[in-house]
């Protein structure tokens, strides 16, 4: 039973690449499909600004003529320059439970990377941190989120058998919304606001926030996230793309900005109702009826779960309680909208600064995911 690998070169093959994940997980109640149109844009050199500094190819594996796996090979030149490495990334990896399939997929990207001068392979990672990253290694019985990867338990087993080792782990928490703002949390919030002359800013217009702070939000991300695993700074093209893509769909009640006395941005928190169930109902499609499920989840019948999409604090204000000020503003909003708990989404397990912000809340560590590495 021969296994062959083919590089994606046609629109039909790209469609097959995207839809393979949907087919593999169509009966799994924990997997959350990506939106097909979003994936088309992600893989398009014309529409994804990350191609300013990334190179990529996509591959499909066939066994006896049947599609059995997929993988992307990516070189993020900016990340390699930032970290002084020669890494090829593998991403969007899916395969049936057949070690020969996973082996040939990974060997294809290993070879692809070596031909381009790379010395190590790491992943699963996307083009940048805005793509889902990390293979699930714990929490297979937990509903995924729209920002994360879900995979079967046999995936990491294959990785270890093929000589891949742990490079980094992320953990994810359920953070239960308290009945009121924790007393110590509120005291810290009040103290920090007075001490540093900080202001809470709220908006009712996405156009206004995009005009006044859109650029600053993503520049702040570049500052705050620069020490994190595999990070590469967002380009101006990416910033423009993300301002246009994300800010118009955010519920501005759940977006809080913290500024200093001169109105310079020092912190931002962005969250939104979970779209996991809506995306499952939409089956990865906006048309013909997927839009209905998504709009309903955003504006009509929200889930009791919210996703913490982005929390970023200017480095010189980290560990000073600015996070407390953010959530002192957001907690009453969460309570009013009826949320029961928040999904933290992935946090590096060694990132004590991030995890310390939850110390006054009831939390549950319910998922863990991993990036693997191997010398090639």
GIMOVEN-V464895 format. One record per backbone hydrogen bond with DSSP energy under -1.0 kcal/mol. CO is the residue of the C=O (numbers start at 1). NH is the residue of the N-H. E is the energy in kcal/mol with one decimal. If there is no record, write none. Layout:
BEGIN
co:CO nh:NH e:E
co:CO nh:NH e:E
END
This chain:
BEGIN
co:2 nh:64 e:-1.8
co:4 nh:62 e:-3.1
co:6 nh:60 e:-2.7
co:10 nh:14 e:-2.1
co:11 nh:15 e:-2.3
co:12 nh:16 e:-2.5
co:13 nh:17 e:-2.4
co:14 nh:18 e:-2.3
co:15 nh:19 e:-2.9
co:16 nh:20 e:-1.6
co:19 nh:23 e:-2.2
co:20 nh:24 e:-2.5
co:21 nh:25 e:-1.7
co:25 nh:28 e:-1.9
co:30 nh:144 e:-2.7
co:35 nh:39 e:-2.1
co:36 nh:40 e:-2.3
co:37 nh:41 e:-2.0
co:38 nh:42 e:-2.4
co:39 nh:43 e:-2.2
co:44 nh:48 e:-2.2
co:48 nh:51 e:-1.8
co:49 nh:52 e:-1.9
co:50 nh:53 e:-1.8
co:53 nh:77 e:-2.1
co:55 nh:75 e:-2.8
co:57 nh:73 e:-3.1
co:58 nh:8 e:-3.3
co:59 nh:71 e:-1.9
co:60 nh:6 e:-2.8
co:61 nh:68 e:-3.0
co:61 nh:69 e:-1.1
co:62 nh:4 e:-2.6
co:63 nh:66 e:-1.8
co:66 nh:63 e:-2.8
co:68 nh:96 e:-1.9
co:69 nh:61 e:-2.6
co:70 nh:94 e:-1.8
co:71 nh:59 e:-3.0
co:72 nh:91 e:-2.0
co:73 nh:57 e:-2.0
co:74 nh:89 e:-3.8
co:75 nh:55 e:-1.9
co:75 nh:77 e:-1.0
co:76 nh:80 e:-2.2
co:77 nh:81 e:-2.2
co:78 nh:82 e:-2.5
co:79 nh:83 e:-2.4
co:80 nh:84 e:-1.0
co:80 nh:85 e:-2.0
co:86 nh:119 e:-2.8
co:86 nh:120 e:-1.7
co:88 nh:122 e:-2.3
co:89 nh:74 e:-2.7
co:90 nh:125 e:-2.1
co:91 nh:72 e:-2.7
co:94 nh:70 e:-2.6
co:96 nh:98 e:-2.5
co:98 nh:101 e:-1.3
co:98 nh:102 e:-1.8
co:99 nh:103 e:-2.2
co:100 nh:104 e:-1.9
co:101 nh:105 e:-2.0
co:102 nh:106 e:-2.3
co:103 nh:107 e:-2.7
co:104 nh:108 e:-1.6
co:105 nh:109 e:-1.5
co:106 nh:110 e:-2.6
co:107 nh:111 e:-2.5
co:108 nh:112 e:-2.2
co:109 nh:113 e:-2.6
co:110 nh:114 e:-2.6
co:111 nh:115 e:-2.4
co:113 nh:116 e:-1.1
co:113 nh:118 e:-2.5
co:114 nh:117 e:-2.0
co:119 nh:376 e:-2.9
co:120 nh:88 e:-2.7
co:121 nh:374 e:-1.8
co:122 nh:90 e:-2.1
co:123 nh:372 e:-3.8
co:124 nh:134 e:-2.8
co:128 nh:131 e:-1.8
co:135 nh:370 e:-2.6
co:138 nh:368 e:-1.8
co:139 nh:142 e:-1.5
co:145 nh:148 e:-1.4
co:152 nh:155 e:-1.6
co:154 nh:158 e:-2.1
co:155 nh:159 e:-2.0
co:156 nh:160 e:-2.1
co:157 nh:161 e:-2.0
co:158 nh:162 e:-1.8
co:159 nh:164 e:-2.4
co:160 nh:163 e:-1.5
co:165 nh:373 e:-2.3
co:168 nh:371 e:-2.9
co:169 nh:349 e:-2.4
co:170 nh:369 e:-2.4
co:171 nh:347 e:-2.1
co:172 nh:366 e:-1.8
co:172 nh:367 e:-1.2
co:173 nh:344 e:-2.6
co:174 nh:364 e:-1.8
co:175 nh:342 e:-2.7
co:182 nh:186 e:-2.5
co:183 nh:187 e:-2.3
co:184 nh:188 e:-2.4
co:185 nh:189 e:-2.2
co:186 nh:190 e:-2.6
co:187 nh:191 e:-2.4
co:188 nh:192 e:-2.8
co:189 nh:193 e:-2.1
co:190 nh:194 e:-1.9
co:191 nh:195 e:-2.9
co:192 nh:196 e:-2.2
co:193 nh:198 e:-1.6
co:199 nh:259 e:-2.4
co:201 nh:257 e:-2.1
co:205 nh:209 e:-2.1
co:206 nh:210 e:-2.2
co:207 nh:211 e:-2.2
co:208 nh:212 e:-2.6
co:209 nh:213 e:-2.8
co:213 nh:217 e:-2.5
co:214 nh:218 e:-1.4
co:215 nh:219 e:-2.0
co:216 nh:220 e:-2.3
co:217 nh:221 e:-1.6
co:218 nh:222 e:-1.8
co:219 nh:223 e:-1.7
co:220 nh:224 e:-3.2
co:221 nh:225 e:-2.8
co:225 nh:228 e:-2.1
co:228 nh:231 e:-2.1
co:235 nh:239 e:-2.5
co:236 nh:240 e:-2.4
co:237 nh:241 e:-2.0
co:238 nh:242 e:-3.0
co:239 nh:243 e:-2.4
co:240 nh:244 e:-1.8
co:241 nh:245 e:-1.9
co:242 nh:246 e:-2.9
co:246 nh:249 e:-1.3
co:251 nh:254 e:-2.4
co:252 nh:255 e:-1.3
co:254 nh:271 e:-1.8
co:256 nh:269 e:-2.2
co:257 nh:201 e:-3.0
co:258 nh:266 e:-3.1
co:258 nh:267 e:-1.7
co:259 nh:199 e:-2.7
co:260 nh:263 e:-2.2
co:264 nh:260 e:-2.2
co:266 nh:314 e:-3.0
co:267 nh:258 e:-2.9
co:268 nh:312 e:-2.3
co:269 nh:256 e:-2.4
co:270 nh:309 e:-1.1
co:270 nh:310 e:-2.1
co:272 nh:307 e:-3.1
co:275 nh:279 e:-2.9
co:276 nh:280 e:-1.9
co:277 nh:281 e:-2.3
co:278 nh:282 e:-2.3
co:279 nh:283 e:-1.1
co:279 nh:284 e:-1.2
co:282 nh:285 e:-1.5
co:284 nh:36 e:-3.5
co:286 nh:291 e:-2.6
co:289 nh:293 e:-1.1
co:290 nh:294 e:-1.9
co:291 nh:295 e:-2.7
co:292 nh:296 e:-2.2
co:293 nh:297 e:-1.8
co:294 nh:298 e:-1.7
co:295 nh:299 e:-2.7
co:296 nh:300 e:-1.9
co:296 nh:301 e:-2.0
co:304 nh:340 e:-3.5
co:304 nh:341 e:-1.3
co:305 nh:274 e:-2.8
co:306 nh:343 e:-3.0
co:307 nh:272 e:-1.8
co:307 nh:309 e:-1.2
co:310 nh:270 e:-2.9
co:312 nh:268 e:-2.1
co:314 nh:317 e:-2.6
co:315 nh:318 e:-1.3
co:317 nh:320 e:-1.2
co:321 nh:325 e:-1.3
co:322 nh:326 e:-2.1
co:323 nh:327 e:-2.4
co:324 nh:328 e:-1.8
co:325 nh:329 e:-1.1
co:326 nh:330 e:-1.7
co:327 nh:331 e:-2.6
co:330 nh:334 e:-2.5
co:331 nh:335 e:-2.7
co:332 nh:336 e:-2.4
co:333 nh:337 e:-2.1
co:334 nh:339 e:-2.1
co:335 nh:338 e:-1.2
co:340 nh:177 e:-2.1
co:341 nh:306 e:-1.7
co:342 nh:175 e:-2.7
co:343 nh:308 e:-2.5
co:347 nh:171 e:-3.3
co:348 nh:351 e:-2.2
co:350 nh:352 e:-1.8
co:351 nh:355 e:-1.9
co:352 nh:356 e:-2.1
co:354 nh:357 e:-1.2
co:355 nh:358 e:-1.5
co:356 nh:359 e:-1.6
co:358 nh:361 e:-2.1
co:362 nh:176 e:-2.5
co:364 nh:174 e:-2.5
co:367 nh:172 e:-2.1
co:368 nh:137 e:-3.1
co:368 nh:138 e:-1.8
co:369 nh:170 e:-2.8
co:370 nh:135 e:-3.4
co:371 nh:167 e:-3.3
co:371 nh:168 e:-1.5
co:372 nh:123 e:-2.0
co:373 nh:165 e:-2.4
co:374 nh:121 e:-2.7
END
